[in-house]
Amino acid sequence: MNATLPKEVAQDIWAKDRQHFVHPWTHFDSFTEEGSLVMHQAEGVYTVDAEGNRYLDGVGGLWCVNIGYGREEMAEVVAEQTRKLAYANPFVDVTNEPAAELAAKLAELAPGTLNHVSFAGGGSTANETAFRLIQYYWGCKGEKNRKHFLSRKGSYHGSTYITQSLTGKPADRQPEFEYATDFIHHVAEPNVYRRPHEMDEEAFTDFLIADFEAKLKELGAENIAAFFAEPILGAGGVVVPPQRYVEAVHKLCKTNGIIFVSDEVVTGFGRLGAWFASKDVFNIQPDIITCAKGLTSGYQPLGATIFSDEIYDVISAKGHDRWFTNGYTYSGHPVACASALKNIEIMERENLLDHVKNDVGPYFMQKLNELRDMPTVGDVRGKHLMACVVNVGNKETRETLPDEINIGKRISNAAEKRGLLVRPVGNLNVLSPPLTITRTQIDELVAILHDSMSEVVEDLKKQGISIE
Ligand SMILES: Cc1ncc(COP(=O)(O)O)c(C=O)c1O
């Protein structure tokens, strides 16, 4: 990686950004004051800002740069495909080579009979497609009563109207927005750490299953179209659901004909040491998998909805003379699909799934668990390279510190100063580094996080804030 941007240029970029770029999840008060951190370059697991400060990217971009930054092969495949065929209309009956190849490759990698792929521009639109596909499927089947959709409190499924309505994370549901509430319903969040004090884990699992059953009863299982679930709730704070609950809820869906959608936008493509986590990690076969992010490792925007033979056979039955009027100008974009194919090829060649599953994944969780000795760390949770540190004010009662202390952000600021990017989500710090990370880099990450937490704890003490 080479030199920094000249100071005036860096300043100009910062000012233009602050003036004109309205970012996802802008917090206007702080943004107007502070503007953005301008990123300039990246290689491997490190990014460099416009002033030349280097960071270990503990967030992997945004859970997406799975193969790491600066891959020459990825640059080449994008350039080559751009020269050859930059775009092809995907509507109706025109295609392109990378889109067809990638659809076949995803059918090969996905579990069971998930052999059919609809492409989108990212995770939200992949979930939108899943939603409409399900409506279409039930319509074709003649079960028009199946109008209700379930998802979980604490979940994140995207930022379009429907996917924000499916999202159950309270912090993302702003009162200024309207949400679809008459046909989208949320069941309990499977957050074992936040279970009521009087319940042990087994009792909490029973409660979660009973809550799901109660929702089926309330709406009438025959009126429910689908259940959307992340294998591990990501943006909601890396919540790993109890295995018995996952299997029970999946079974309830199966026995009641409810379509099970596994939102693998984060968990897909190696983050949990598997192409997809639903079958290989949680032992359940979904009807639909949605994915994005790691599909191209963030080198190009792309999402996919991969669905079963059973759904395909219904919607494509001969003689119906129907149109599945869903899709986007950039569905199956040749450059994005070429990028995904190369990304998958790199993962296969470098055995990255094995590297995560048998080496760095367990090591990362082991090292992060050492942070439990810190006075503010109430919980460390996750699997492989998807993890989260839960900061609390009282370990015994699991009480959080007051919101205005903004502990997650304070820790991420302290880490940033020391050359580490970690993501603050309320009182949590979330981590999802590139899959290429080494044990030495994990040691570096955890050491910086430890020092950053120590600094914040000292500051809190100086402010007279008690931590127990
Ligand atoms: C589980 C999950 N689903 C969907 C999305 C939305 O993806 P995108 O931001 O690419 O639209 C995200 C984004 O973080 C996600 O974490």
PDBQT file of the ligand as one rigid body, heavy atoms in Angstrom, charges set to zero:
ROOT
HETATM    1  C1  LIG A 501     -29.087 -10.700   7.896  1.00  0.00    +0.000 C 
HETATM    2  C2  LIG A 501     -29.155  -9.567   6.928  1.00  0.00    +0.000 A 
HETATM    3  N1  LIG A 501     -30.104  -9.556   5.986  1.00  0.00    +0.000 NA
HETATM    4  C3  LIG A 501     -30.194  -8.570   5.088  1.00  0.00    +0.000 A 
HETATM    5  C4  LIG A 501     -29.323  -7.509   5.100  1.00  0.00    +0.000 A 
HETATM    6  C5  LIG A 501     -29.474  -6.406   4.112  1.00  0.00    +0.000 C 
HETATM    7  O1  LIG A 501     -28.453  -6.454   3.164  1.00  0.00    +0.000 OA
HETATM    8  P1  LIG A 501     -28.098  -5.172   2.270  1.00  0.00    +0.000 P 
HETATM    9  O2  LIG A 501     -27.583  -4.131   3.209  1.00  0.00    +0.000 OA
HETATM   10  O3  LIG A 501     -27.053  -5.707   1.311  1.00  0.00    +0.000 OA
HETATM   11  O4  LIG A 501     -29.327  -4.751   1.570  1.00  0.00    +0.000 OA
HETATM   12  C6  LIG A 501     -28.303  -7.480   6.053  1.00  0.00    +0.000 A 
HETATM   13  C7  LIG A 501     -27.350  -6.358   6.094  1.00  0.00    +0.000 C 
HETATM   14  O5  LIG A 501     -26.548  -6.211   6.994  1.00  0.00    +0.000 OA
HETATM   15  C8  LIG A 501     -28.221  -8.524   7.009  1.00  0.00    +0.000 A 
HETATM   16  O6  LIG A 501     -27.302  -8.503   7.976  1.00  0.00    +0.000 OA
ENDROOT
TORSDOF 0
